[in-house]
Each structure stands twice: as structure tokens, then as C-alpha cells.
């Protein structure tokens, strides 16, 4: 009985984390175009400063910096547009962590692996749609299919990693039990 209460409390705690992250996404989407643009520019400058300070100070750091820059420029649909790339990374990361938190919450609650993935993906898709719709009504902001796709890529990759880790742990747990 005590174990069920602890699971229940932890599932509530992680559900609160999910709602908190959703509130953060909503708050960021509520910023007008100018404020949002300024935030992105500030983050971009912080990244550039840190890259310059930490990576460009050594030969290995310089090679790594140029390698990462080349990779981002080659895979990003925006090429060398660091402003848009920064925004895409933010979208991807927020939904990556939202899907992860949802998956963990449902895991603690005892939901089966398939349903954890389905429910997490549906919640992320629904919230991404809501987020883009909400953003379309904010001054200076627009709703784009690209943002929705980036959001869903973050959620999907997160859930694929969760599924793979879960399958791996199940495999080793089964192997260990068979040895006993």
C-alpha cells in the first residue's frame, strides 16, 4: 500500500512538472514579436560568446566549433541563419523535454509502454497545435507548420529514446531473471 502511495505522489509531482513546462511554453508564445525576437537575439549572443570564450581558445575547440557550425548549417533548413536555428533548437528542446516528462509521468503511473508513447505523442501534438494557434493571435507573431514539425521532431526523438532505453532495460532485466 505504501508503494502505491509513493508512486501516486511521484506521478502527481511529474504531472506538475509537465504542466509547469506547458505553462512556460504558453508564456513564451504569449510574448509579442519584438520581445520574442529580443529574447532569441540575447540567447544567440550568449551562445556565441560562450562558444568564442570556451571553444575558440584552443585548437581542438576551434575544430569542434567549426565542425558543429558546419553540421548545423548543412542540416538546418535555415542554413547559416543562426537566429532561426536558435529558435528551432528552442522549439525542439521544449517539446523533447515535454515528451520526456509525459513519458516518465505515465511510467510512474504504471501505463504500458505503447500507451505511454501514444498518449505522450498525442498530448505533444495537441499542445503544439494549440501553441501555434495561440501564437497566431499574438501581435508580431505568426503560426508556422515548420514550428509544429520541429516541435514534433523533438517529441518523437525523445519518445524513441525512451522506448529504446525501456526496451534495453527490459531485455537486461529479463536476462538477469533467466540467469537466476
Backbone as CSV, one residue per row, in Angstrom:
resi,resn,N_x,N_y,N_z,CA_x,CA_y,CA_z,C_x,C_y,C_z
1,UNK,0.820,-1.201,0.000,0.000,0.000,0.000,0.865,1.266,0.000
2,UNK,1.944,1.236,0.795,2.834,2.391,0.878,3.491,2.659,-0.476
3,UNK,3.852,1.576,-1.204,4.474,1.701,-2.515,3.530,2.404,-3.501
4,UNK,2.243,2.084,-3.453,1.266,2.708,-4.352,1.114,4.195,-4.048
5,UNK,1.165,4.567,-2.786,1.052,5.977,-2.410,2.253,6.768,-2.920
6,UNK,3.435,6.170,-2.808,4.646,6.843,-3.278,4.589,7.010,-4.790
7,UNK,4.181,5.958,-5.503,4.038,6.060,-6.972,3.047,7.156,-7.340
8,UNK,1.927,7.186,-6.619,0.899,8.191,-6.879,1.462,9.593,-6.666
9,UNK,2.177,9.799,-5.552,2.738,11.116,-5.258,3.770,11.534,-6.307
10,UNK,4.616,10.585,-6.723,5.603,10.913,-7.758,4.938,11.198,-9.102
11,UNK,3.875,10.462,-9.429,3.190,10.736,-10.701,2.541,12.121,-10.660
12,UNK,2.007,12.504,-9.507,1.446,13.857,-9.360,2.558,14.905,-9.499
13,UNK,3.700,14.655,-8.861,4.820,15.584,-8.943,5.273,15.777,-10.390
14,UNK,5.427,14.684,-11.128,5.859,14.803,-12.524,4.768,15.423,-13.401
15,UNK,3.510,15.178,-13.071,2.419,15.834,-13.807,2.491,17.352,-13.598
16,UNK,2.832,17.763,-12.387,3.000,19.198,-12.102,4.164,19.759,-12.928
17,UNK,5.258,18.991,-13.047,6.371,19.427,-13.896,5.908,19.601,-15.347
18,UNK,5.087,18.657,-15.829,4.562,18.748,-17.207,3.748,20.020,-17.388
19,UNK,2.848,20.278,-16.454,2.010,21.479,-16.533,2.881,22.732,-16.443
20,UNK,3.905,22.693,-15.595,4.820,23.834,-15.491,5.535,24.117,-16.805
21,UNK,5.996,23.058,-17.472,6.661,23.235,-18.765,5.674,23.740,-19.814
22,UNK,4.455,23.235,-19.775,3.434,23.712,-20.719,3.129,25.197,-20.469
23,UNK,3.101,25.581,-19.202,2.879,26.991,-18.871,4.034,27.848,-19.394
24,UNK,5.256,27.336,-19.256,6.421,28.065,-19.762,6.329,28.246,-21.281
25,UNK,5.940,27.175,-21.990,5.776,27.260,-23.445,4.713,28.298,-23.789
26,UNK,3.592,28.264,-23.068,2.496,29.212,-23.308,2.975,30.648,-23.065
27,UNK,3.724,30.835,-21.978,4.218,32.173,-21.641,5.162,32.692,-22.722
28,UNK,6.067,31.826,-23.187,6.985,32.254,-24.256,6.219,32.574,-25.535
29,UNK,5.174,31.812,-25.829,4.366,32.069,-27.028,3.524,33.332,-26.895
30,UNK,3.299,33.764,-25.661,2.489,34.965,-25.427,3.273,36.256,-25.639
31,UNK,4.596,36.148,-25.720,5.403,37.352,-25.927,5.151,37.906,-27.329
32,UNK,5.068,39.223,-27.421,4.885,39.829,-28.747,6.141,39.594,-29.581
33,UNK,6.037,39.867,-30.859,7.125,39.590,-31.789,8.433,40.269,-31.414
34,UNK,8.353,41.518,-30.973,9.569,42.259,-30.629,10.259,41.628,-29.421
35,UNK,9.502,41.357,-28.368,10.070,40.776,-27.138,10.651,39.397,-27.420
36,UNK,9.925,38.603,-28.177,10.410,37.266,-28.519,11.684,37.337,-29.346
37,UNK,11.717,38.260,-30.289,12.907,38.448,-31.114,14.105,38.884,-30.288
38,UNK,13.863,39.784,-29.330,14.945,40.236,-28.449,15.469,39.078,-27.594
39,UNK,14.568,38.231,-27.082,14.983,37.078,-26.285,15.853,36.145,-27.135
40,UNK,15.416,35.878,-28.360,16.189,34.997,-29.241,17.553,35.589,-29.549
41,UNK,17.600,36.891,-29.802,18.874,37.552,-30.097,19.802,37.495,-28.883
42,UNK,19.252,37.679,-27.688,20.057,37.608,-26.457,20.629,36.209,-26.266
43,UNK,19.789,35.191,-26.442,20.255,33.806,-26.309,21.326,33.511,-27.355
44,UNK,21.088,33.969,-28.566,22.058,33.753,-29.645,23.401,34.389,-29.303
45,UNK,23.380,35.595,-28.766,24.626,36.272,-28.397,25.331,35.554,-27.245
46,UNK,24.566,35.069,-26.270,25.162,34.310,-25.164,25.849,33.044,-25.678
47,UNK,25.195,32.372,-26.602,25.781,31.159,-27.182,27.069,31.511,-27.912
48,UNK,27.020,32.559,-28.725,28.215,32.968,-29.469,29.356,33.346,-28.532
49,UNK,29.045,34.093,-27.457,30.085,34.488,-26.504,30.717,33.268,-25.853
50,UNK,29.878,32.318,-25.418,30.395,31.115,-24.764,31.189,30.253,-25.728
51,UNK,30.711,30.159,-26.958,31.447,29.394,-27.963,32.805,30.036,-28.180
52,UNK,32.807,31.353,-28.322,34.075,32.054,-28.552,35.007,31.895,-27.354
53,UNK,34.469,32.088,-26.144,35.299,32.049,-24.940,35.838,30.650,-24.666
54,UNK,35.009,29.640,-24.800,35.411,28.294,-24.401,35.939,27.418,-25.539
55,UNK,35.394,27.613,-26.729,35.782,26.725,-27.810,36.878,27.293,-28.690
56,UNK,36.871,28.573,-28.887,37.857,29.167,-29.797,39.209,29.413,-29.129
57,UNK,39.320,29.118,-27.833,40.572,29.381,-27.132,41.607,28.269,-27.310
58,UNK,41.194,27.124,-27.857,42.144,26.035,-28.104,41.987,25.542,-29.537
59,UNK,42.985,24.850,-30.018,42.926,24.323,-31.392,41.817,23.280,-31.530
60,UNK,41.717,22.405,-30.528,40.664,21.378,-30.564,39.289,22.043,-30.510
61,UNK,39.150,23.064,-29.655,37.890,23.796,-29.548,37.504,24.457,-30.859
62,UNK,38.505,25.019,-31.558,38.234,25.660,-32.840,37.739,24.646,-33.869
63,UNK,38.389,23.488,-33.899,37.960,22.440,-34.834,36.547,21.977,-34.510
64,UNK,36.270,21.791,-33.215,34.935,21.373,-32.790,33.901,22.438,-33.154
65,UNK,34.244,23.706,-32.902,33.344,24.814,-33.222,32.997,24.828,-34.710
66,UNK,34.010,24.720,-35.552,33.765,24.752,-37.000,33.005,23.505,-37.456
67,UNK,33.272,22.377,-36.817,32.544,21.147,-37.144,31.067,21.257,-36.794
68,UNK,30.776,21.780,-35.600,29.381,21.954,-35.179,28.691,22.969,-36.075
69,UNK,29.373,24.075,-36.372,28.786,25.097,-37.234,28.477,24.519,-38.615
70,UNK,29.407,23.751,-39.172,29.184,23.142,-40.491,28.024,22.163,-40.455
71,UNK,27.939,21.381,-39.372,26.846,20.417,-39.229,25.504,21.131,-39.173
72,UNK,25.409,22.161,-38.340,24.143,22.904,-38.215,23.773,23.555,-39.537
73,UNK,24.748,24.146,-40.205,24.470,24.802,-41.480,24.042,23.803,-42.551
74,UNK,24.558,22.569,-42.476,24.213,21.580,-43.500,22.865,20.920,-43.246
75,UNK,22.492,20.720,-41.963,21.220,20.025,-41.698,20.067,20.977,-41.438
76,UNK,20.367,22.216,-41.096,19.299,23.168,-40.805,18.691,23.672,-42.108
77,UNK,17.367,23.689,-42.187,16.740,24.236,-43.393,17.013,25.735,-43.539
78,UNK,17.469,26.351,-42.461,17.741,27.781,-42.495,19.199,28.086,-42.789
79,UNK,19.995,27.039,-43.041,21.401,27.238,-43.385,22.164,27.933,-42.287
80,UNK,22.775,29.064,-42.622,23.587,29.763,-41.632,22.815,30.866,-40.900
81,UNK,21.490,30.810,-40.946,20.656,31.762,-40.229,20.605,31.336,-38.757
82,UNK,21.561,31.809,-37.970,21.676,31.399,-36.572,20.476,31.847,-35.758
83,UNK,19.861,32.948,-36.119,18.684,33.431,-35.398,17.573,32.384,-35.468
84,UNK,17.263,31.927,-36.672,16.197,30.934,-36.831,16.618,29.588,-36.252
85,UNK,17.880,29.229,-36.403,18.372,27.966,-35.855,18.228,27.959,-34.334
86,UNK,18.527,29.098,-33.688,18.366,29.206,-32.235,16.911,28.983,-31.844
87,UNK,16.002,29.568,-32.597,14.568,29.391,-32.313,14.143,27.941,-32.534
88,UNK,14.655,27.313,-33.591,14.325,25.910,-33.857,14.831,24.997,-32.738
89,UNK,16.045,25.284,-32.254,16.598,24.481,-31.154,15.730,24.649,-29.907
90,UNK,15.235,25.861,-29.671,14.360,26.098,-28.516,13.067,25.294,-28.653
91,UNK,12.444,25.355,-29.830,11.219,24.580,-30.062,11.474,23.087,-29.853
92,UNK,12.520,22.585,-30.486,12.872,21.169,-30.408,13.083,20.755,-28.952
93,UNK,13.870,21.540,-28.223,14.214,21.197,-26.839,13.005,21.204,-25.918
94,UNK,12.158,22.211,-26.047,10.985,22.283,-25.176,10.080,21.060,-25.353
95,UNK,9.847,20.671,-26.590,8.960,19.527,-26.822,9.665,18.194,-26.573
96,UNK,10.987,18.160,-26.705,11.758,16.978,-26.327,11.543,16.709,-24.833
97,UNK,11.701,17.747,-24.014,11.557,17.586,-22.570,10.099,17.399,-22.148
98,UNK,9.169,18.017,-22.866,7.752,17.788,-22.549,7.395,16.320,-22.770
99,UNK,7.805,15.763,-23.899,7.532,14.346,-24.174,8.212,13.453,-23.137
100,UNK,9.436,13.791,-22.767,10.161,13.018,-21.760,9.425,13.050,-20.420
101,UNK,9.005,14.229,-19.989,8.275,14.347,-18.728,6.945,13.592,-18.771
102,UNK,6.252,13.681,-19.886,4.992,12.943,-20.017,5.238,11.443,-19.936
103,UNK,6.264,10.970,-20.625,6.598,9.543,-20.625,6.940,9.066,-19.208
104,UNK,7.746,9.831,-18.498,8.129,9.463,-17.126,6.903,9.476,-16.213
105,UNK,6.057,10.489,-16.361,4.839,10.569,-15.556,3.966,9.333,-15.772
106,UNK,3.779,8.960,-17.030,2.952,7.792,-17.332,3.638,6.500,-16.901
107,UNK,4.969,6.471,-16.949,5.704,5.294,-16.467,5.490,5.095,-14.980
108,UNK,5.602,6.163,-14.232,5.404,6.094,-12.786,3.974,5.668,-12.469
109,UNK,3.032,6.123,-13.284,1.627,5.778,-13.074,1.323,4.330,-13.471
110,UNK,2.279,3.651,-14.121,2.095,2.243,-14.462,1.432,1.978,-15.799
111,UNK,1.470,2.951,-16.698,0.867,2.795,-18.023,1.795,1.937,-18.892
112,UNK,1.220,1.125,-19.773,2.032,0.253,-20.633,2.882,1.069,-21.605
113,UNK,3.965,0.469,-22.091,4.937,1.167,-22.933,4.296,1.774,-24.179
114,UNK,3.465,1.014,-24.862,2.840,1.524,-26.095,1.949,2.720,-25.788
115,UNK,1.137,2.617,-24.739,0.231,3.712,-24.409,0.979,4.949,-23.919
116,UNK,2.116,4.746,-23.246,2.919,5.897,-22.823,3.353,6.699,-24.044
117,UNK,3.778,5.991,-25.072,4.251,6.662,-26.284,3.090,7.333,-27.013
118,UNK,1.994,6.606,-27.175,0.835,7.147,-27.894,0.286,8.384,-27.191
119,UNK,0.056,8.273,-25.885,-0.516,9.396,-25.137,0.449,10.584,-25.139
120,UNK,1.732,10.330,-24.913,2.713,11.423,-24.909,2.761,12.124,-26.255
121,UNK,2.751,11.352,-27.332,2.801,11.935,-28.672,1.535,12.740,-28.968
122,UNK,0.386,12.205,-28.591,-0.868,12.922,-28.819,-0.950,14.213,-28.006
123,UNK,-0.517,14.161,-26.752,-0.529,15.373,-25.928,0.413,16.418,-26.521
124,UNK,1.606,15.989,-26.925,2.561,16.933,-27.529,2.009,17.518,-28.835
125,UNK,1.416,16.674,-29.666,0.848,17.165,-30.936,-0.294,18.141,-30.673
126,UNK,-1.164,17.785,-29.749,-2.285,18.669,-29.423,-1.801,19.994,-28.864
127,UNK,-0.813,19.936,-27.982,-0.318,21.171,-27.382,0.456,22.010,-28.395
128,UNK,1.192,21.353,-29.297,1.909,22.089,-30.348,0.915,22.808,-31.269
129,UNK,-0.188,22.142,-31.591,-1.232,22.785,-32.413,-1.827,23.982,-31.674
130,UNK,-2.170,23.756,-30.400,-2.718,24.842,-29.582,-1.722,26.000,-29.501
131,UNK,-0.448,25.678,-29.287,0.600,26.687,-29.160,0.712,27.521,-30.434
132,UNK,0.714,26.862,-31.582,0.811,27.594,-32.853,-0.440,28.440,-33.095
133,UNK,-1.609,27.899,-32.753,-2.854,28.666,-32.904,-2.814,29.897,-31.998
134,UNK,-2.420,29.692,-30.749,-2.326,30.796,-29.793,-1.327,31.856,-30.286
135,UNK,-0.197,31.387,-30.779,0.855,32.292,-31.248,0.371,33.129,-32.427
136,UNK,-0.519,32.570,-33.249,-1.016,33.309,-34.417,-1.854,34.516,-34.017
137,UNK,-2.323,34.544,-32.769,-3.153,35.656,-32.311,-2.361,36.701,-31.520
138,UNK,-1.056,36.489,-31.391,-0.209,37.422,-30.636,0.405,38.415,-31.626
139,UNK,0.408,39.699,-31.241,0.962,40.749,-32.106,2.393,40.444,-32.508
140,UNK,2.664,40.545,-33.808,4.017,40.373,-34.322,4.479,38.924,-34.396
141,UNK,3.589,37.974,-34.140,3.953,36.554,-34.182,3.113,35.877,-35.259
142,UNK,3.638,34.784,-35.792,2.911,34.011,-36.788,2.942,32.543,-36.398
143,UNK,2.029,31.818,-36.957,1.971,30.370,-36.765,2.555,29.723,-38.016
144,UNK,3.489,28.760,-37.818,4.071,28.108,-38.987,4.024,26.600,-38.836
145,UNK,3.864,25.937,-39.948,3.905,24.478,-39.977,5.308,24.000,-39.611
146,UNK,6.334,24.772,-39.994,7.719,24.404,-39.677,7.925,24.292,-38.165
147,UNK,7.366,25.245,-37.401,7.499,25.183,-35.943,6.823,23.930,-35.393
148,UNK,5.647,23.620,-35.919,4.941,22.408,-35.477,5.781,21.164,-35.779
149,UNK,6.365,21.111,-36.961,7.193,19.959,-37.349,8.417,19.849,-36.443
150,UNK,9.055,20.971,-36.143,10.217,20.955,-35.247,9.795,20.491,-33.844
151,UNK,8.646,20.992,-33.376,8.122,20.547,-32.080,7.933,19.031,-32.061
152,UNK,7.318,18.508,-33.104,7.024,17.080,-33.157,8.295,16.249,-33.352
153,UNK,9.285,16.802,-34.028,10.573,16.094,-34.134,11.203,15.956,-32.751
154,UNK,11.162,17.011,-31.967,11.689,16.948,-30.601,10.965,15.909,-29.773
155,UNK,9.634,15.904,-29.834,8.839,14.932,-29.068,9.101,13.510,-29.558
156,UNK,9.144,13.328,-30.862,9.326,11.986,-31.429,10.699,11.417,-31.072
157,UNK,11.736,12.215,-31.201,13.079,11.721,-30.870,13.173,11.397,-29.381
158,UNK,12.574,12.223,-28.552,12.553,11.948,-27.117,11.875,10.610,-26.832
159,UNK,10.732,10.384,-27.460,9.984,9.151,-27.216,10.686,7.936,-27.807
160,UNK,11.370,8.107,-28.929,12.157,6.999,-29.485,13.288,6.610,-28.537
161,UNK,13.940,7.606,-27.958,14.993,7.325,-26.977,14.420,6.642,-25.730
162,UNK,13.277,7.120,-25.269,12.623,6.494,-24.109,12.261,5.052,-24.421
163,UNK,11.695,4.821,-25.598,11.310,3.460,-25.989,12.542,2.561,-26.067
164,UNK,13.610,3.048,-26.689,14.825,2.249,-26.837,15.433,1.921,-25.472
165,UNK,15.506,2.909,-24.589,16.045,2.656,-23.250,15.158,1.701,-22.459
166,UNK,13.870,1.876,-22.592,12.934,0.981,-21.903,13.080,-0.452,-22.407
167,UNK,13.189,-0.609,-23.719,13.363,-1.949,-24.298,14.692,-2.553,-23.864
168,UNK,15.725,-1.751,-23.823,17.040,-2.231,-23.398,17.018,-2.681,-21.935
169,UNK,16.416,-1.872,-21.070,16.316,-2.249,-19.660,15.481,-3.508,-19.486
170,UNK,14.392,-3.627,-20.241,13.558,-4.839,-20.165,14.345,-6.069,-20.601
171,UNK,15.132,-5.920,-21.648,15.946,-7.031,-22.148,16.929,-7.499,-21.079
172,UNK,17.651,-6.549,-20.468,18.636,-6.927,-19.458,17.969,-7.451,-18.185
173,UNK,16.807,-6.911,-17.837,16.076,-7.404,-16.671,15.649,-8.845,-16.911
174,UNK,15.178,-9.149,-18.115,14.763,-10.499,-18.468,15.959,-11.447,-18.460
175,UNK,17.080,-11.001,-18.993,18.310,-11.823,-18.995,18.751,-12.144,-17.573
176,UNK,18.696,-11.139,-16.706,19.118,-11.328,-15.320,18.197,-12.315,-14.594
177,UNK,16.909,-12.204,-14.829,15.942,-13.120,-14.210,16.130,-14.530,-14.721
178,UNK,16.443,-14.682,-16.021,16.663,-16.018,-16.585,17.881,-16.685,-15.976
179,UNK,18.906,-15.917,-15.632,20.112,-16.484,-15.030,19.857,-16.989,-13.615
180,UNK,18.890,-16.398,-12.960,18.592,-16.812,-11.581,17.789,-18.061,-11.637
